[in-house]
Amino acid sequence: MRRLAAISGATAGSTRLWMGQTHVAPATRSSDHHHGASETAIYVVSGTPAFVFLEDAEEVRIEAGPGDYIYVPPYVPHREENPDPSQEAVVVIARNTQEAIVVNLPGLAG
């Protein structure tokens, strides 16, 4: 995954907001993780990314497409996937911290 900062401390002097673009290569997925106390909002620009969470001990997949919004609350284990074998997914991410907190987990259950 390739991240490009748009609004950050370095680019705009922001102290509590980070916003940028993430490019997710075809046929890839992140590890299971959470973002600590950080809230994350995602807007899908292109592609068909999926976001996987646990709900009542069952995996729940949110299939997304251009124009969709996803909210990831603090400390919620999840993973991002781009199941498309040929097209990258591009999303805009906003979070309420300058630090890119990623706590990798052995699975979605922690």
CORPE-V940088 format. One record per helix or strand of 2 or more residues. SS is the DSSP state (H for helix, E for strand). FROM is the first residue (numbers start at 1). TO is the last residue. Records with the same first field share a line. If there is no record, write none. Layout:
SS = FROM-TO ; FROM-TO
This chain:
E = 2-7 ; 18-24 ; 28-29 ; 33-34 ; 40-46 ; 49-55 ; 58-63 ; 69-72 ; 78-82 ; 89-95 ; 103-104
H = 9-12
